[in-house]
Amino acid sequence: MARVATPLTDPKCDAAKPREKDYRLFDGQGLYLLVKASGVKTWRMKFTRPDGRGGLATFGNYPALSLKAARARRAEALELLANGLDPIDEARAAKIAAANARVNTFEALAREWHAACSRNWSAIHAETVLRRIERYLLPTLGARQVADLKTRDLLVPLRAVEGRGALETASRLRQYMAGIMRTAVQGGHIDSNPASDLQGATTTNKTQHRPALPLECLPELLGRVEGDGGRQLTRLAVSLTLLVFIRSSELRFARWDEIDTESALWTIPGQRAEIDGVRHSHRGAKMGTPHLVPLTRQALALLEQVRLLTGRFDLVFAGDHHRWKPMSENTVNSALRRMGYDTKSDVCGHGFRAMACSALVESGLWSRDAVERQMSHQERNSVRAAYIHKAEHLEERRLMCQWWADYLDANRKEHCTPYHFAQIQAR
């Protein structure tokens, strides 16, 4: 008959001292406290596994794992054995499940997706995306298992952002979640992407077209610009914007070292050196790749006037008070308002791009690729995008930009349609 062990007590466990050799203090039903010669006291349980083999489980060290807690672990093991399960196998499976749970969370997959995508992004964009994810998505979804997430769960942070009126941010977040959950599908963590059904679930901003004047209003516009009594550098900025039709940030943050007057070419880099204290001053060409702007005779003449004013500074359009800072982002539009235009309904600086594009297309002289490349538009077709990027069409664009500058000159006194002007030039 097996000897019945006298249950242990906390004082007995505390009083157990190390000896020359390891020894055991039994609590019953296989549980004992192993007192090692080093002084470490470890809870163990000896049992018979379901297949008849001997088993030995280690629960933890005393007193970190108390006598009461060790008995609770023994009770769990006995329950598993009663159901034909091996406590050792179950503990190993639980450990694996816990490890998988840590890597299968939304946060883990979000960071994996971000790390993969950021290799193709600029550092600034990668930082922006990560900041949005950490601010808007992780507080709600970060600790959740991706396998447990449904479309309705993904909607919660989107609705919160949408409720604050940040519709553009909500739209971006929806795109991020679609990519993150796609990564989960590809990694075998889930079978289908619940973010796919988020399409159309959030309100989107209506596309707002920047106001632009009809081309027949060019004579009046050119006259008002020439007669503007404001700051000379501002008038030159407005005139140059109309001539080269680039984006506001591309003009404001321009540096003199980007302009090569000998080759009559302005190379706007994909990213510029940041100016301390000036938001977005790292911005270059919008598409993130260098954009070439052929400089016409008229543009070069304007730049020479600008150089007399700011040539000793790094910035082409330096600010009034701090020469190391660019002119205000509202400078061109403020000038147009001073000239009597409503920049929300009549024309704004960005609207010059639409006017130039309209004239170039209506002339019938220039290829679509040349116009799109000069406008620095993003080609949606990836194959065409790769082709257009390599085929700069630079010589055609030089002729095209000169044509636009000459067309503006032709409209200084009276309006001439692009098509008519093209026909006159062809004679």
Sequence and secondary structure as in RCSB ss.txt:
>XXXX:A:sequence
MARVATPLTDPKCDAAKPREKDYRLFDGQGLYLLVKASGVKTWRMKFTRPDGRGGLATFGNYPALSLKAARARRA
EALELLANGLDPIDEARAAKIAAANARVNTFEALAREWHAACSRNWSAIHAETVLRRIERYLLPTLGARQVADLK
TRDLLVPLRAVEGRGALETASRLRQYMAGIMRTAVQGGHIDSNPASDLQGATTTNKTQHRPALPLECLPELLGRV
EGDGGRQLTRLAVSLTLLVFIRSSELRFARWDEIDTESALWTIPGQRAEIDGVRHSHRGAKMGTPHLVPLTRQAL
ALLEQVRLLTGRFDLVFAGDHHRWKPMSENTVNSALRRMGYDTKSDVCGHGFRAMACSALVESGLWSRDAVERQM
SHQERNSVRAAYIHKAEHLEERRLMCQWWADYLDANRKEHCTPYHFAQIQAR
>XXXX:A:secstr
         HHHHHH    SS EEEEEETTEEEEE TTS EEEEEEEE TTS EEEEEEEEETTS HHHHHHHHH
HHHHHHHTT  HHHHHHHHHHHHHHHHHSBHHHHHHHHHHHHGGGS HHHHHHHHHHIIIIIHHHHTTSBGGG  
HHHHHHHHHHHHHTT HHHHHHHHHHHHHHHHHHHHTTS SS GGGGGTTSS            GGGHHHHHHHH
HT  S HHHHHHHHHHHHH   HHHHHT BGGGEETTTTEEEE SB    TT TTTTB STTSS EEEE  HHHH
HHHHHHHHHHTTSSBTTB SS TTSB  TTHHHHHHHHTT  TTTT  TTHHHHHHHHHHHHHT S HHHHHHHH
T   SSHHHHHHHHH   HHHHHHHHHHHHHHHHHTTTS   HHHHHHHHH 
